[in-house]
């Protein structure tokens, strides 16, 4: 057998398509600012932790652009709001602004989804359309549930930072939001299965 024939018999590894980016890397990019915020708060307090959060969120945006070639709208919006409320925290010397940041992010996402739903243009389909192929009714119901979730999370954030201690709010922000989001997403599996389009 010639060298050329031998080479043709070997399987040539194919590069993964750009849309199949490692989900773990994306998760770590999203999680890193929260982890660094938590560590900085434990050692230095709320204002230094806010500065770390601002820098880490901006770094996450850059990392996403370099690693994946694009930045998701959610990450872009989150970065802008973190920088805005972080700047207000320092300019006005008032840590309440960084505590209101999760409220603003959640209400903004809920509002955008609600506007899209009212215009019969489910923005959730734009974000998740590559992952799920749902019926129009499925996208409508899933969008309504996400709107409700964002509103509840905004209210919960307001309740905790206004009525409880600062360490309690930090623990909720870092250790509460992610598990609650994961539980909510798992709870949507049934709806997604019921409204997935049947292949013809």
C-alpha positions in Angstrom: 0.0 0.0 0.0 1.4 3.4 -1.0 1.8 6.3 1.5 -1.0 8.2 -0.2 -3.4 5.2 0.1 -2.4 4.8 3.7 -3.1 8.5 4.4 -6.5 8.3 2.7 -7.4 5.4 5.0 -6.9 7.5 8.0 -9.8 9.4 9.5 -9.2 13.2 9.2 -10.4 15.0 12.3 -13.0 17.6 11.5 -12.9 21.0 13.2 -16.1 21.6 15.3 -18.4 24.2 13.7 -18.1 27.6 15.2 -21.6 27.4 16.6 -20.7 24.4 18.7 -18.7 26.3 21.3 -17.9 24.6 24.6 -20.8 25.3 26.9 -18.5 24.9 29.9 -16.3 27.8 28.7 -19.4 30.0 28.3 -20.6 29.1 31.7 -17.2 29.9 33.3 -17.2 33.3 31.5 -20.6 34.1 32.9 -19.7 32.8 36.4 -16.3 34.3 36.8 -17.4 37.9 37.7 -19.7 36.7 40.4 -17.1 34.4 42.0 -14.5 37.2 41.9 -17.1 39.6 43.4 -17.8 37.2 46.2 -14.1 36.7 47.0 -13.3 40.4 46.9 -16.3 41.2 49.2 -15.2 38.7 51.7 -11.8 40.2 51.9 -12.2 43.9 51.2 -15.9 44.9 51.4 -18.6 46.1 49.0 -16.8 49.0 47.2 -13.6 47.1 46.2 -15.8 44.2 45.3 -17.8 46.4 43.0 -14.7 47.5 41.3 -13.7 43.9 40.8 -17.1 43.1 39.5 -16.9 45.9 36.9 -13.4 44.8 35.7 -14.3 41.1 35.6 -17.5 41.7 33.7 -15.7 43.8 31.1 -13.0 41.1 30.9 -15.7 38.5 30.4 -17.1 40.4 27.5 -13.7 40.7 25.9 -13.0 36.9 26.5 -16.3 36.0 24.9 -15.5 38.1 21.8 -12.0 36.6 21.5 -13.0 33.0 22.2 -16.3 32.8 20.4 -16.1 35.6 17.9 -19.3 37.2 19.2 -20.9 38.7 22.3 -24.4 37.6 23.3 -27.0 40.5 23.7 -27.5 39.3 27.3 -23.8 39.7 28.1 -23.6 43.0 26.4 -26.6 44.4 28.3 -25.4 43.0 31.6 -21.9 44.6 31.1 -23.4 48.0 30.3 -25.7 47.9 33.4 -22.8 46.7 35.7 -20.6 49.5 34.5 -23.4 52.1 34.9 -24.5 51.1 38.4 -20.9 50.5 39.5 -20.0 54.0 38.4 -22.9 55.4 40.2 -21.8 53.5 43.3 -18.5 55.3 43.3 -19.6 58.7 42.0 -22.3 59.0 44.6 -20.5 57.0 47.3 -23.7 54.9 47.7 -23.5 51.1 47.5 -27.2 50.8 47.1 -26.8 51.3 43.4 -24.8 48.1 42.9 -27.4 46.3 45.0 -30.1 47.6 42.6 -28.2 46.3 39.6 -29.8 42.8 39.5 -33.2 44.4 39.8 -32.5 46.6 36.8 -31.1 43.7 34.7 -34.1 41.5 35.4 -36.7 44.2 34.8 -35.0 45.1 31.5 -35.0 41.5 30.3 -38.6 41.1 31.3 -39.5 44.4 29.5 -37.7 43.4 26.3 -39.4 40.0 26.2 -42.8 41.6 26.9 -42.4 44.1 24.1 -41.4 41.3 21.7 -44.4 39.2 22.8 -46.8 42.2 22.3 -45.4 42.7 18.8 -45.7 38.9 18.1 -41.9 38.7 17.7 -40.7 36.4 20.5 -37.1 37.6 21.1 -36.5 34.4 23.1 -36.7 32.5 19.8 -33.8 34.7 18.5 -31.7 33.7 21.5 -32.6 30.0 21.8 -33.8 29.2 18.3 -30.7 27.2 17.5 -31.1 25.0 20.6 -34.9 24.4 20.3 -37.4 24.1 17.5 -40.7 25.0 19.2 -44.1 25.8 17.9 -45.3 29.5 18.0 -47.5 28.6 21.0 -44.4 27.0 22.7 -42.3 30.1 22.2 -45.2 32.3 23.5 -45.6 30.2 26.7 -41.9 29.9 27.3 -41.5 33.7 26.9 -44.3 34.4 29.4 -42.7 32.1 31.9 -39.3 33.8 31.5 -41.0 37.2 31.9 -42.5 36.0 35.2 -39.2 34.6 36.4 -37.4 37.8 35.7 -40.0 39.9 37.5 -40.0 37.5 40.5 -36.2 37.7 40.7 -36.2 41.5 40.5 -38.7 41.6 43.4 -36.7 39.1 45.4 -33.6 41.1 45.0 -35.3 44.2 46.1 -36.8 42.5 49.1 -33.5 41.0 50.2 -31.2 44.1 49.9 -33.8 46.4 51.4 -34.8 44.3 54.4 -31.7 42.1 55.2 -28.0 42.5 55.9 -25.5 43.3 53.2 -23.7 39.8 53.6 -27.1 38.2 53.2 -27.6 40.0 49.9 -24.1 39.1 48.7 -24.8 35.4 49.5 -28.1 35.6 47.6 -26.5 37.3 44.6 -23.7 34.7 44.3 -25.2 31.6 45.8 -28.9 32.0 45.3 -29.5 33.4 41.8 -27.7 30.7 39.9 -29.4 27.7 41.7 -32.8 29.4 41.3 -32.2 29.9 37.6 -31.1 26.3 37.1 -34.2 25.0 38.9 -36.4 27.2 36.8 -34.7 26.1 33.5 -35.1 22.4 34.5 -38.8 23.1 35.2 -39.2 24.2 31.6 -38.2 20.8 30.1 -41.8 19.5 30.1 -43.1 22.5 28.2 -40.2 22.4 25.7 -40.9 18.7 25.0 -44.7 19.3 24.6 -44.2 22.1 22.1 -41.2 20.8 20.1 -42.1 20.7 16.4 -42.5 17.2 15.0 -40.1 16.3 12.2 -41.9 15.5 9.0 
